[in-house]
Amino acid sequence: MRVDVVMPQLGESVVEGVVVKWLVKVGDTVGRDQPLLEISTDKVDAEIPSPEAGRIVEILAKEGDTVPIQEILCRIETEKEAAAPPPPPEKWDEEEEGFPGAMARKTAPPIPAAPREEPPKEAPKPAPAPPEREGPRVRISPVVAKMAAEYDLAISQIPGTGIDGRVTKKDVEEYLARGGREAVPAPPPKRKPAPAPPAPGEKPPPAPGEKVTPEGDRVIPFTPIRKMIAEHMVMSKRTSPHVHTFAEVDMHRVVAFRAAKKKEGVSLTYLPFVIWAAIEAIREFPVLNAQVVGESTVLKKAIHIGVAVDTERGLIVPVIRNADEKSLLGLAKAVEDLAARAEAKKILPDELAGGTFTVSNPGLKGNLFGTPIINQPQVGILRMGQIVKRPVVVEARGEDAIVIRPMMYLCLGYDHRVVDGVAGNSFLFRVREILEAGEFRL
């Protein structure tokens, strides 16, 4: 029994996928759940497993093809006999009946033997000329032989386009469509005079319209994910009037809390602290947890935080659902899980949709600050900077003092169609207050 392997729908909004790489070829024996090919959608990459054990008998989609969902990618033969390759076809014996060209040979009139000459008693009469032979015998398929017999055609008169000039079914059909006439070859195109060969050591000139790539440069075509990122970023800059505002945060209480929990065996990064502070600030300034729909603002009740994750294929933003219902430790575990599954290509497309606010962490080498692009259709994004020890002025016992503190810049990007400067600055100031207060609970 043959089983069709189709392009799956990896998420509600996914309508097609690109075949990136085939991991098998026709004739390969595969096991159930064995990866057959890699596909890429506008949201995520994935491997398609085999639904049954058997042998690959047909591959319908080539690498690079864009295939709609539910379209057939390949076919698998699941019968037991499929495990072994089919026996090689027997060689044709042109002296035996039944070979594919036998019918065509039968249709050719036999060539009579020339009459034996005897000493003439009278003036010898010229022997009748034998009928003209149709040409050398050719191998054709039974279908072509049947058509030749049905329409009384001479196979040698039909130009063949198959292997070694063999006549195919299509050749016969075209021959009949022309009324039994051979195709008139088109006149050869006029050739332009060949350009003079380049001098020794000189590169040949480029062809007209050819794009010249300087020597040493590499051309790397966009992957589907890179195309999606490019289109999404351009659309966001074109859609939203971006405003960016910055805050400098003293992180010494966060550092102390993190170090104390590490001694207790709890490992935390700085990202969950910033997410937790952003959620607390969103509760006070819900306009940052909104979307623009037409000429209206939709304030979202649920808080779904998108977390920017860098992978070898490009930046993706998986979403922590109902992040406001999680503790600091719960946020840390969710971030760790998303990062691990993103790197292993295990993120599902639906996990990349539905975010209401985004937090971006460029990592340990993220530099002091940057201006992030809003992840549409959201209206706000918070970017962390690198934590650097710097001398700062603080007030101690009523006097100013210079101390060394771990400092970090936060940058808030917001959509000025919805968020005014007062709301944006107040939100960021509140995030800073929460982080500097250090009143965290696991």
N, C-alpha and C positions, 0 to 999 in steps of 0.2 A: 504494500500500500504506500502511496506517495503522500507526503505531508508537506504543506506549504508553510514556509517561514515568512511572516509578514512584518512590515514596519510597525512596531508597537506605538501606542500613544502614551508617551512618557509625561503625563500631566495634562490638565484640562485645556491649557492654552497652546499646546504643541500640536501642529498640524502636519509637519513634515520633518524629515531628518536627512542628513548627508552621510553617505557611505564613505567613511574615512579609510578603512583598511579591512580587507578580507583576511581572516586567519586560517581559512581552509580553501581548498580548490576542488574542482569537479573530480570525483573518483575517491576522495578521502573518506575513510570510515570515521564516524564521530560517535561519541557517547551522549547520553542524555545530559542536558545542562552544560555541555561543553561549549565555550565561547566560539561563535562562528564568525563574527565580524564586529568591528567598532563603528559606531555611528555618532554623529554630533548633531545636536539641535541648537536652536538659538538660546537655550538655557543651560544645557548640560551635555556632557559626553557619557556614553554608556556602551557596554558590550551586550550583544544579543546572544543568548544561549540557545542551544539546540533543544527543541521541544521533545524529540524522540531520538533514540539511537538508530543508526542506519548509515547509509552512504549518500554523499552529495552527488546528485545526478544532474542538477541544472542550477546555474547561477544567472539570475536575470538582471541584477543591478551591478553596474561597474563602480569602481572606486571613483569618488568625486560626484556621483549622481545624486541629485536631490529627489528623494522618494516620498510621496505622500503616505500618511498613516494608512494601515491595512493593505498597502500595496505589497505584492509578493516580492521577496528578496531572493529566495532560492527554494529548491525543492529537495526533499530527502526521501529516499526509498527505504522503507522500514522492514521489508521482507527479509527473511534469513538469507535468501540467495543474494541480497544486495551487498552482504559483507564481502563477497568475492567478486572481483572484476569480471565482466562478461568475457567469454572465450573469444579469441581473435577470429575474425571472419575468415572463412575458407577461401583459398585462392580460386579465382575463376579458371575454369578449364574450357577454353574456347572450342575444344573438340567434343565436348559433352553438351547434351541438350539441357536447357534450364538455366544457363548463365544469363545475366541481365541483358546481354546483347543478342540473345538467341532469336528473339522475335524480330529484331531489326534485320538480322541476317536472313531470316526466312522471307522477308518482304522483298529482298533483292532478287531479281530474276536470275536463274542459273546461266552460267556462261557455257554455251555449247562448244563441244570440241571441234576443232577445224577438220574438215573432211580430208581423208588421206588421198593424196594425188596418185593417179595411175597413168601409165603411158597412154597418152591420148590417141584414140583411134580417129577422132575428128579434132577439129579445132577446139581446144579446151575452153569451157565456159568459166568465167570468173566465179570463184566461190563466194557465197553470200557473206557479207561482213558480220561478225558476231555482234550482238547487242552491246552497247557501250556499258561498261561496268561502272557502278555507282561510286567506286572508290574503295579504299581500305576499310575493313570492318572496324567499327568503333564500339566501345563499351558504353551502354546506356542503361538507364534504370528501367524497370518494368513499366512504370507509368509512361515514360517517353516512348517505349516500344509499343505500348497499347495505343497511344495517340497516333503514332506513325502508321500503324495498321488501320486504324479507324478512318484516318483522313487520306490514306494512300499517299504517304509522303516519303520522299527519298531523304534519309537522314543526312547523307553526305552533302546535300544541297543547303542544309540549315547551318548557319554559322553558330558554333558553340562557344559559350563563355565560361564553362565549368573548368574543373581541373584538367590540365592537358588538353584543352579544347573540346571537352566532352559537351554534348548537347543536353541541356537541362529542360525541365518542364516549362520554365519561363521563356527559354529560347523558342520552343515550339509555339507557345501562345503568341509571342510577338511575331513569329513568322506567319502564322495564320492571320493575325490582325493586319499584316501588310498584304494580304491576299495571296500568300504563297510566293512572295518575291524576296530576294535577298536585300538586306539593308544597304543603302547607298552610303558609303563612307563619306563623312564630311571632309571638305578640303582642309589640308593641314594649315594651321595658323601661320601667318607671315612672321618670320623670325626677325627680331631686331638684331642689328649687328652686335656681336659680343663685345663687351668693353675690353679695352687693352689690359692684359694681365699686369698685376702690380709688380713693381720692381723688387728684386731680391731683398728680403728683410722688411718690406713694406706691407702693412695690413691692407686687405682688400677693402674697397669703399663699401659702406652699408647700402642695402637695398632701399629703394624708394619707400618711405613711410616707416622704415624699421627704426625702433627705438634703440639707441646705443647705450649700453651699460659700460661704464668705465671699468677697466681691468682691475680685478680685485674686489669689486662690489658684488654683493650677494642679493638676489631677488627672492624674497620670502613672501609668498601669497598669504593673504589674510585667511586664518581659520574661521569657521563659522562663529565661534565665540568671540574672536577678535572683531569680526564684522559687527556682531551684536553690540559689543562694548562701544565701538566707534559711533555707530548710529545712535545708540542711547545717549551717549555723552553730548553729541552734537544737538540732538533733539532737546535735551535738558537745557543747554545754554541758550538755545533759540526760544524755548518756551518760558523760562522763568528769569525774571530780573534778579540776578544773584547779588546778595549783600553779604559781606564777611566781616565778622567782628571777633576780636581776640581778648583773651584773658590770661593772665599769668597766675599760676596756681602753686602754692607752697604745698608740696606733697609729703612733708616730713611725718605727719601723723599716719598717712596711708602706708608709708614705708615701715614705720614702727609697728603698726597693726599686722602688716603682712609678715614681718620678721618674727613676731611673737607667735603667729599661727603656724609658721613654718616649723618652729620648734615643737609644736604639738602634732606635727605630721600632716598638716593641711597645706597643700601647695596652691598658691593663688598668683595670678598675674595681675597687672595693673588694669587691664581692660574691664574685668567685671566691676571694679570700683567705679569707673567712669560710667558704665551702663547703669549701675544702680543709682548714681547721682542724677543722671539724665532722666531716669524714670520718676524719681522724686520731684524733679523740677517740672516735668511734664504735667504732673498732677496739679501743680499750681498755675501752669501756663499751657492749657490744652490746645491753644492755637498752633503750637509747634507739632501737635499730633493730628494733622489734618491733611485733606486733599482738596484740590480744586476740580470741580466738576462743572463745566460750562462757565456760567457766571455766578457760581455759588461756592461757598466753602463748606466742606463736610468735616465736622469735628468727629474724629473716630473715638469710639468708647474703649475698645480694646487697644492695648499698647503692644504692638508687635515690632520688636527691635531688629533691624537688619544689621548684620556684622560683616564688614568688608573683609574678605579672605583672599589672599594672593595665592594662586596656584601656578603650576608650570604652564597651564593653558591660558592663563589670564585671570583678571580679577572677577570674582563672583561675590554675591551678597546673599548668603542664606539667612533665614529669618528665625529668630527665637519667638515662638508663639506665646502670647499672654505672658510677656516678660515681667509685667507688674505683679504677677502672682508668685514669682520665684524669689527665694532668698538670695543673699550674696553668694553663698556656696552653690545654690542651684544655678545661678547665672554662670558661675565659673565652670561647672560641669557641662552646661549647654554649649558654652563657647568652645571648650575642649573637644566635645563630640562633633560639632560642626566643622571645626578645623581639620580633625582627623579624617572625617568622611569626605570632605572636599578634596583633600590631597589624594585619597584613594578612589576618587571618582564615584562615590556612593551617594552623593547628594541627589535627591529626587527633584524634578523640575518644579513641583508644587511648593517645595521648601524655599524656592527663590522668589516667590510671589507673595504679595499681601503685607509687606512691611509698611509701618506707619512712621518710622523715624529710623535713621541710620547712624551708627557710631563706627568711625574708621580709625584703625590703629595701624600706622605704618611700620611698627616693630621697633626693635632696639636701635636700628640705624635710620630712624625716620626723620632726622634733622629737627630743627627747632619748631618749625610750623609750616603749614601749607594751606592752600585755599581749595577745599574739596568742591566737587560738583554734586548738586542735589540729585538724589536717586528718584526720578519721577515715578509715580505722581505724588511723592511726598513733598513737604515744604521745608524740611530742615535736615541738616546733617552736621554731626559734631566730629571734629578730627582732633586726635591726640597728637602731641608733639613728643620729642625725645625728652626724657627726664635727665637733667644735667645739674650737677652741684655747682651753685654759684653763691658769691657773697651777696647778701641782701640786708636791708636795714629793717630791723624790727624794734618794737617798743618793749622794754623790759624794766619793770619797777619805775615807770614814769619817765624813763630816759631811752633815747635811741641807742641801738647797738647794732654792730655789723656781725652777722653770723653766717655760717655756711649752711645752706639748705638745698635739698633736691627740688628743683623747680621745673615746671612743665607749662608750655603754652597750649591752650585749647583754642581752636578756631571753630566758630559756629557759622555755617552758611545757611541762609534762609531766603525764602521766596518773598520778595517785597510786594507781590500782589496781595498777599494774605497777612504777612507778618510785618508789622511796623517796627521802626528802630527801637522804640521803648520796650516793646514786648521781647524782641530779640536780645537786647542788652540785659534786660531783667532776668530772662531765662538763663543766660550764660553766667551772670553774676551769682545766681542761686546755685548753679552747678558748682561754681568755685567755692561758695560758702560750705556746701555739704562736704566736699572733699577736704577742705582745710579743717572742718570741725572734727572729723575723724570718728564720728559716732556711728560705727558700723556694727552689725550683728550678723552672724552667720545664719 
